């Protein structure tokens, strides 16, 4: 496969793809699209590893922030151990981070933050990049990462304000942009404000598509086109720069 595009954050392990997963990923392979699959709870992590049978799939394993707020200590650290045991099979740790949209209880929010710090510590230890969720907790997420992360950081589908995004970029963080950019003024503003060297592409499949329908990695070229339009550069220039950016983050993928 001649690599042309990378979806740095997808969930192709989800049941909604059971009927046509093979077809989608084969089409992606034919189009030069490499897919980095992210997961965030024990079953999903194990299901994700099964996707390594596809030549154009790489894996991030993680613990989703909502899960970290609900798991017992023994469950949480058991899953961290599982991730470490599979370190040679993965290219990053994710989906991890903070979510204050669904988690309103202050005690659980504090637990999320403490466990996020444990995950960052593991990423630093394993020298693996972080694939990060930050819904309604963008400021807290960036504050913790700025202090603790010593590995590349990808802020996935970031929806904070432009000023905060620019600060994140100044800290060396990357921002992965989903196909919903075609209908999201916030994401368009973020892309306009960020240097192209800090931008990656994702789908968050099956979510965040160009429409409300099911999304999948075949939509990555649409993201490139929209980014090129916003940045007022050629599509091919945007594609090549973003591919270079991916290589700077996920040093272990080949």
MOZISUL-V861060 format. One record per residue. N is the residue number from 0. SS is DSSP state (~ for helix, > for strand, _ for the rest). PHI is phi in whole degrees, 0 to 359 (NA if undefined). NEAR is the number of other C-alpha atoms within 10 Angstrom. Layout:
n=<N & N>
ss=<SS & SS>
phi=<PHI & PHI>
near=<NEAR & NEAR>
//
This chain:
n=<0 & 1 & 2 & 3 & 4 & 5 & 6 & 7 & 8 & 9 & 10 & 11 & 12 & 13 & 14 & 15 & 16 & 17 & 18 & 19 & 20 & 21 & 22 & 23 & 24 & 25 & 26 & 27 & 28 & 29 & 30 & 31 & 32 & 33 & 34 & 35 & 36 & 37 & 38 & 39 & 40 & 41 & 42 & 43 & 44 & 45 & 46 & 47 & 48 & 49 & 50 & 51 & 52 & 53 & 54 & 55 & 56 & 57 & 58 & 59 & 60 & 61 & 62 & 63 & 64 & 65 & 66 & 67 & 68 & 69 & 70 & 71 & 72 & 73 & 74 & 75 & 76 & 77 & 78 & 79 & 80 & 81 & 82 & 83 & 84 & 85 & 86 & 87 & 88 & 89 & 90 & 91 & 92 & 93 & 94 & 95 & 96 & 97 & 98 & 99 & 100 & 101 & 102 & 103 & 104 & 105 & 106 & 107 & 108 & 109 & 110 & 111 & 112 & 113 & 114 & 115 & 116 & 117 & 118 & 119 & 120 & 121 & 122 & 123 & 124 & 125 & 126 & 127 & 128 & 129 & 130 & 131 & 132 & 133 & 134 & 135 & 136 & 137 & 138 & 139 & 140 & 141 & 142 & 143 & 144 & 145 & 146 & 147 & 148 & 149 & 150 & 151 & 152 & 153 & 154 & 155 & 156 & 157 & 158 & 159 & 160 & 161 & 162 & 163 & 164 & 165 & 166 & 167 & 168 & 169 & 170 & 171 & 172 & 173 & 174 & 175 & 176 & 177 & 178 & 179 & 180 & 181 & 182 & 183 & 184 & 185 & 186 & 187 & 188 & 189 & 190 & 191 & 192 & 193 & 194 & 195 & 196 & 197 & 198 & 199 & 200 & 201 & 202 & 203 & 204 & 205 & 206 & 207 & 208 & 209 & 210 & 211 & 212 & 213 & 214 & 215 & 216 & 217 & 218 & 219 & 220 & 221 & 222 & 223 & 224 & 225 & 226 & 227 & 228 & 229 & 230 & 231 & 232 & 233 & 234 & 235 & 236 & 237 & 238 & 239 & 240 & 241 & 242 & 243 & 244 & 245 & 246 & 247 & 248 & 249 & 250 & 251 & 252 & 253>
ss=<_ & _ & _ & _ & > & > & > & > & > & > & _ & _ & _ & _ & ~ & ~ & ~ & _ & _ & _ & ~ & ~ & ~ & ~ & ~ & ~ & ~ & ~ & ~ & ~ & _ & _ & > & > & > & > & > & > & _ & _ & _ & ~ & ~ & ~ & ~ & ~ & ~ & ~ & ~ & ~ & ~ & ~ & ~ & _ & _ & _ & > & > & > & > & > & _ & _ & _ & ~ & ~ & ~ & ~ & ~ & ~ & _ & _ & ~ & ~ & ~ & ~ & ~ & ~ & ~ & ~ & ~ & ~ & ~ & ~ & ~ & _ & ~ & ~ & ~ & _ & _ & > & > & > & > & > & > & _ & _ & _ & _ & _ & _ & _ & _ & ~ & ~ & ~ & ~ & ~ & ~ & ~ & ~ & ~ & ~ & ~ & ~ & ~ & ~ & ~ & ~ & ~ & ~ & ~ & ~ & ~ & _ & _ & > & > & > & > & > & _ & _ & _ & _ & ~ & ~ & ~ & ~ & ~ & ~ & ~ & ~ & ~ & ~ & ~ & _ & _ & _ & _ & > & > & > & > & _ & _ & _ & _ & _ & ~ & ~ & ~ & ~ & ~ & ~ & ~ & ~ & ~ & _ & _ & _ & > & > & > & > & _ & ~ & ~ & ~ & ~ & _ & _ & ~ & ~ & ~ & ~ & ~ & ~ & ~ & ~ & ~ & _ & _ & ~ & ~ & ~ & > & > & > & _ & _ & _ & _ & _ & _ & _ & _ & _ & _ & _ & _ & _ & _ & _ & ~ & ~ & ~ & ~ & ~ & ~ & ~ & ~ & ~ & ~ & ~ & ~ & ~ & ~ & ~ & _ & _ & _ & ~ & ~ & ~ & ~ & ~ & ~ & ~ & ~ & ~ & ~ & ~ & ~ & ~ & ~ & ~ & _ & _ & _ & _ & _>
phi=<NA & 277 & 287 & 239 & 221 & 225 & 266 & 276 & 203 & 225 & 230 & 286 & 282 & 290 & 300 & 299 & 260 & 301 & 278 & 223 & 301 & 301 & 297 & 298 & 290 & 292 & 296 & 298 & 300 & 295 & 267 & 77 & 260 & 268 & 246 & 260 & 271 & 248 & 216 & 209 & 206 & 309 & 296 & 297 & 299 & 288 & 296 & 297 & 300 & 293 & 286 & 294 & 291 & 273 & 294 & 251 & 239 & 239 & 231 & 245 & 250 & 201 & 228 & 299 & 305 & 296 & 295 & 296 & 283 & 248 & 284 & 288 & 306 & 296 & 292 & 297 & 287 & 297 & 288 & 300 & 297 & 298 & 299 & 296 & 298 & 254 & 301 & 281 & 259 & 239 & 248 & 184 & 245 & 172 & 265 & 225 & 138 & 229 & 219 & 259 & 286 & 271 & 261 & 259 & 293 & 295 & 296 & 289 & 296 & 296 & 297 & 306 & 296 & 294 & 285 & 299 & 297 & 297 & 293 & 298 & 302 & 295 & 301 & 299 & 298 & 273 & 57 & 242 & 294 & 254 & 251 & 244 & 261 & 215 & 296 & 59 & 218 & 298 & 296 & 294 & 298 & 294 & 298 & 293 & 298 & 299 & 276 & 247 & 283 & 242 & 229 & 301 & 239 & 247 & 268 & 276 & 48 & 301 & 232 & 283 & 282 & 297 & 301 & 291 & 299 & 296 & 296 & 303 & 297 & 293 & 275 & 93 & 281 & 252 & 233 & 265 & 252 & 269 & 298 & 296 & 302 & 293 & 235 & 248 & 295 & 299 & 292 & 296 & 295 & 296 & 297 & 298 & 278 & 274 & 293 & 302 & 291 & 249 & 250 & 236 & 240 & 213 & 238 & 56 & 312 & 266 & 259 & 55 & 279 & 293 & 234 & 278 & 285 & 303 & 258 & 207 & 297 & 294 & 274 & 303 & 302 & 297 & 295 & 302 & 299 & 291 & 298 & 299 & 299 & 294 & 278 & 58 & 229 & 292 & 302 & 294 & 296 & 296 & 300 & 293 & 293 & 292 & 297 & 298 & 300 & 302 & 298 & 287 & 266 & 263 & 294 & 266 & 280 & 219>
near=<12 & 10 & 14 & 16 & 25 & 26 & 27 & 30 & 30 & 25 & 24 & 26 & 22 & 15 & 9 & 13 & 17 & 10 & 9 & 10 & 17 & 12 & 11 & 16 & 23 & 16 & 14 & 23 & 21 & 13 & 16 & 17 & 25 & 25 & 29 & 24 & 29 & 30 & 28 & 23 & 20 & 21 & 9 & 18 & 23 & 15 & 14 & 23 & 20 & 12 & 18 & 15 & 9 & 14 & 13 & 21 & 22 & 24 & 26 & 29 & 33 & 27 & 27 & 23 & 28 & 21 & 15 & 25 & 23 & 14 & 14 & 11 & 11 & 9 & 13 & 20 & 15 & 13 & 19 & 18 & 13 & 16 & 24 & 18 & 10 & 11 & 18 & 10 & 16 & 22 & 23 & 33 & 29 & 28 & 25 & 30 & 33 & 27 & 23 & 19 & 11 & 11 & 17 & 10 & 10 & 10 & 10 & 16 & 21 & 13 & 16 & 25 & 20 & 14 & 22 & 24 & 18 & 15 & 22 & 23 & 16 & 18 & 23 & 17 & 12 & 15 & 17 & 25 & 24 & 32 & 25 & 28 & 23 & 23 & 20 & 17 & 17 & 22 & 15 & 16 & 20 & 23 & 11 & 16 & 21 & 16 & 10 & 13 & 20 & 17 & 21 & 20 & 25 & 27 & 25 & 28 & 24 & 24 & 19 & 17 & 14 & 18 & 12 & 16 & 24 & 17 & 14 & 23 & 19 & 13 & 14 & 15 & 23 & 27 & 26 & 24 & 29 & 33 & 29 & 22 & 22 & 17 & 13 & 14 & 11 & 15 & 22 & 18 & 14 & 23 & 24 & 16 & 16 & 21 & 14 & 18 & 18 & 21 & 24 & 30 & 30 & 26 & 30 & 26 & 26 & 19 & 18 & 22 & 23 & 19 & 12 & 10 & 10 & 13 & 20 & 26 & 31 & 20 & 20 & 23 & 20 & 17 & 23 & 25 & 18 & 18 & 26 & 19 & 14 & 14 & 18 & 11 & 12 & 13 & 16 & 13 & 12 & 22 & 22 & 14 & 16 & 23 & 19 & 13 & 18 & 24 & 14 & 12 & 22 & 20 & 14 & 15 & 15 & 10>
//
